[in-house]
Amino acid sequence: MKENKQLIELLEKYQAGTISDDEKAMLESWYNMEAAKKSAPINDVQESLQRIGNRLPLPNKVNIWPRLVAAAVALLFAVRILFFHTISPAGKPLVNHFDTIHPGGNHAVLQLASGRQITLNSQQQGIVVKGEKVLYKDGNEVTNTNIGIQYMQLITPKGGQYQITLPDGTQVWLNSATKLTYPDHFEGEYRQVELDGEAYFAVEKGTQPFIVKSRQQVVQVLGTEFNIMAYADETAIQTALVSGAVKVNETLLKPGFEAHFSPEGIQVAPSNLKVVTAWKNGLFYFKDASLQTVMNQLQRWYDIEVTYQSERKGDEFNGQIPRDKPLGKVLEILKLSGINFKMNGRQLIVY
């Protein structure tokens, strides 16, 4: 199998000291993915080692990097990873240009109440809106000619992310394809914003409750840190609490737990906060994730359209991948689980 041959070549390069940083990252991702599963029996690993033992001097490899070798080989043979069959897509020929699809970055659009739009980039990270002024960290400012309470929208496109400081000092990190609606200052009984997409909130403590509305869900807090994922193409709204306390509709959430809100109601379960907040820390982090979950994240971050040539259910993906890699590097790692890809413009076809 092609993946098996590639593994052998990478292990040989590692032993010889000629492995590149990208190739070593692939091996490390193999290890992380298998270690996260924690389900491959030792006997299966040993059997897998024996299968290629005649082609690779494994005892020396095991002495150098035992856990990685075992995990990498186990990943190739793990029975719960299902392999896609290679299918030639019908229609016009497809072009492979994965490495021309670059990762997202810090950029967004701020739409003022007047309709005026301000394009933001990494040099204006952490903007603060106060009354008639839009202030940047670098000291520059833009005049907002409106007076009174004015509602604005901060919009990150696919392939974008951004961080903003609200008038009360609350910090908000927006993931890609997200829209945050908020006033230029808070007054009255509540501090209220509306979210469509995903954002991490570090709420400044205050006497006014802080409220985040996402479709039919209402999250109410006083001062805390939490992550909300409320994309329209996800089956439920996920709210994970990092610290403090929040109320999701009428359900009280404790740190380390997450609420899943759907038309069927709210379900509360323990949360893997490393997975939930990985995007904010520059990582894709998958834990028993479905293929669709993986592809949804890639679709938003790389501004691509994902289509499938066959229905797949039961696949699970584990591990972490830096979000600053070109799409091709991420797909090379996913290919090690037997998935194949083709590009047609910005359309990624999974088969």
N, C-alpha and C positions, 0 to 999 in steps of 0.2 A: 504494500500500500504506500502511496506517495507520502502520507503523513509520517508513517513509520520510518521511511528512508530519510526524511528530513530531520526527524528526531536523532537518528544515529549520526548524521552529519554534524548536527549542532553539538552533540555530546563529544564527538571526536575533536571538534574545534576547541571546545572548552578544555579538554585534557591537554591539547597541544598549546594552549595559550594564545590561539589566533582568533578567538571569538570576538565579534564586534559588540558594541554596547547594545545595539538593537537586537542582535541575536541572543545576547545574554538576557535581555528583557523578555524575550519570548520564552526562554527556559524558565525564568522566574515566574512568569505568568502561568505556565504549566503547573509549576509547583503550588502557587497560590490557589489556583482553581481546584486542584486535587485536595490540598490541605483544608480548604474551606468545606469540602463535602464531608470529609471525615467518615467515609462509608466504604472505602475500598478495602476488602479483607486482605490481610497480609499474604495469605495463600495465593490470591489472585495476582498480587504484585510479583511474587516469586515465580509464578507460572509464566507471567508475561515476560519477565527477565529471561527465562529459559528459552522462550520462543525465538528471541533474537540473539541468544548467547553465542551462536556459532558465527554471527556476523559482527559482533562487537565485543572487545575484551572487557566485559563488564566488571570483573573484580577490581581492576584498577580504577574504573570510573566510580564504583561504589565507595572506594576508599577516599576519593577526592571529594565527592559530593553525594553521599549516599541517599539522603532524603529526596533530593531533587531528581536523581536518576529514577528512583522508585516511583515517585509521584508522576513524573513525565510519562514513563512507560505505562503506568496504571491508567493514566488519563486516556491513552490511545486505545486501551482494551476494556475500559470500564463499561460494564454491560448496560448501565442506565443511560449512556450517551447513544442516541440513535443517529445513524448516518443518513444523509441525503443521497439519493441516487442522482447521478449526473444526467440531466435532461437537456437536449439541445433546444433552446427556445426558438419558436417559430417566428417568421417575419423577418424584419430587417436585421442585418448583422449588428452585434453589440460591440462597443469599444471599451477596453479595460483602461481606465485612467484613475485608479483609486487614489494614487498619491497626489493628484492634482486637486483633490478635495481637502481643503485645509480645515483645521478645527476652528471653532468660534472664538470670540474674544470680547473685550469690554467695549460694547457700543450699544446705544439705545437712542430713542427719540423721546424728548419731553414735549408734550403738547400742552400749551397754556390754555386757560379758559377762553381766551380770545380766538383760539384756533391756531395761533402761531406755533410753529414747530421748531425746536432747537435740537440739532443733531449733537449727540454726546459721544465722547470717546474716552479712552483710558486716561488722557490728561485731565479730564474733568471728573474723575472718579470721586464719589462721596459728596455730590452736590448737596447744598442746603437751600431750601426755599423759604424765604422770610418776607411776608408781605409782598411788596412790589419788587423785591430783588431776588434774582437767582444767583446764588453765590457758589463759586468753585473753590476747591482747595488751593488753587494757585493764586487766589486773590482777585481774579477777574470776576466781572459780574455782568448780568444782562438785565435790563429794566423790563419789568412786567407792568404794563400801563394800567392794568385793572386794579380796582380797589374793592374792599369788602372781602368776604370769603369767596375764594375762587378755587374751583375744582380742576385739577390737572390730571394728566395721565402720563405715566412713565411706561414706555413700551419697549421691550426687548424683542427683536425679531428672532427667527430661527438662526442659530449660529451666534447669538448675542447673549451677554449677561451684564449685570450692572449692580452697583451698590449706591444707595442713597440714604441720606440722613433727613428724617422728617422734621418739621418745625419743633416738635417736643423733644427732640434728641434721639428718638427711636431710629435704630439702624435697620435697613432692609436690604437684603441681597436678592436680586431677581435672577432666576434661571432663564434659559432661552425660551422664546415664544410665550412671554408673560406680559400681562398688563396690570399695573397697579394704579388705581384711581384714589386720589387723596386731596385734601384741601391745603391751601397755602398757610393756614394756621387753624388751630383747634380752639373751639369755644363751645360752651354749653355743657350738657351732661355727659357726653361721650366723646372719645377720640376714635373716629371711625374711618376705615379705608375699605376698599373693595379689591379683591384679587381674582384674576383669571390666569391660571398657570401655576407656577411654583415659586415660592419665596421663603427665605429664612428671616425671621424677625428676632431682633434683640430689643425688646420693648423697654423704654425708659419708664421708671416708676413714676407714678403720679396719682393724684386724687381722682382723676377721671378714668373710668375703665377704658381700656383700649379694645376696640372691636374690629375683627376682620370678617367681612362677608364674602362668601364664595358660593354663588348660586343659592341653594336653600340652606347652606350651613352658615352658622354664626359662631365665631370663636371669641370669647370674652376673657380678658386678662387685665392685671394691674401692672405687673412688671415681671418679665420672664423671657425665655428664649425657646422658640419652637419653629418647626418647619411645616408648611402646608403645601401639598401638591394637589392642585385642583384643575388639572387639564381636562378639557371637554372630551378628549378621546380616551380617557381612562374610565374604568368601570365605577370607581368610587373616589371620593375626596379623602386624602390621607393627611391627618394632622398628628405629628410626632412631637412630644414634649421633651425638651432637653433639660430645662430647669424651671423652678417655680410651679405654678398651677394655672391651668386654663379650664374653661368650661366650653365644651363643644355642644352647642344647643343647650340641652339641660344635663349633659353628662360630664361629670368632673373627671379630668384626666390628671394623672400623677406622672412625675418625671420617669422617663424610661419606658413609657407606654405610648401607644398610638391609637387613634380612633379612625375607623373607616366608615364614612358616611355614604349611604346609597339609598335609593328609593325603598329598600327593604328595612332601613333603620340604621342604627349605629352599633358597630362591633368594636370592642376594645381588646387589645392584645399587647404583649410585650413588644418593644421596638428595638431593632438593631440600629442604634443611632449612627454607627459608623457608615452603614449602608445609606441611611436616609440623608445624611448631611455630606456624603462624599462629593457630590457635585460642587458644593461650596468650597471644598478643599482641593479641587482640581482633579478629581478621580471619577471614573466609572467604577462602581463597586456592586457586584452582583452576588446575591446569596439565594440559591435555589430559584433563580429568576427564569421566567419563561422566555422563549425566543421573541415573542412579541414585546415583552418588557424591555429586552435588550435593544431591539430594533427601534422602539419608540424613542429611547434616549439618543440613539445615534441619529435618528431622523431630525430631532430638534436641534442637536448640537452642530451637526454638519450641514444643515439646511438641504437635506435630500428627501426624496420620496421613496419609500420602501414598498415593494410589491412582492408577493409570494406566488410561486408556481405550484405549490402543493400545500395542503393543510397539514400542519404538524402539531401534535399535542404530546405532552409528557416529557419534553426536553427540559433539562435544568442546567443552568449555567452558574458557576461560582468563580470568584476571583476579582481582581482589580486591575484597571488599565488607566494610565494617565490620560487626561482629556486634552493634553497639548500635542498629541501625536496626529499626523495626517490620517485620514480615513483608512488608507491602505495598511498602515501598521496595525490598526485595531482589527481589521478584517483578517490579516495574516494570523493573528492569535486565535480568532474565532474559527478560522479554517481548520485549526488543529483538532477541533471537535467534529470534523467531517462536513461542515457546512460549505457550500459553494456560492459564489457571488458573481454577478455580471453588472457592469455599469452601462447605461444608455443615457448620455447626458448627465443629469443629476438624479436619474432614477436608478436605484439599487435593486436588483432582482435577486431574490434568495431562492435557491433551488437545491 
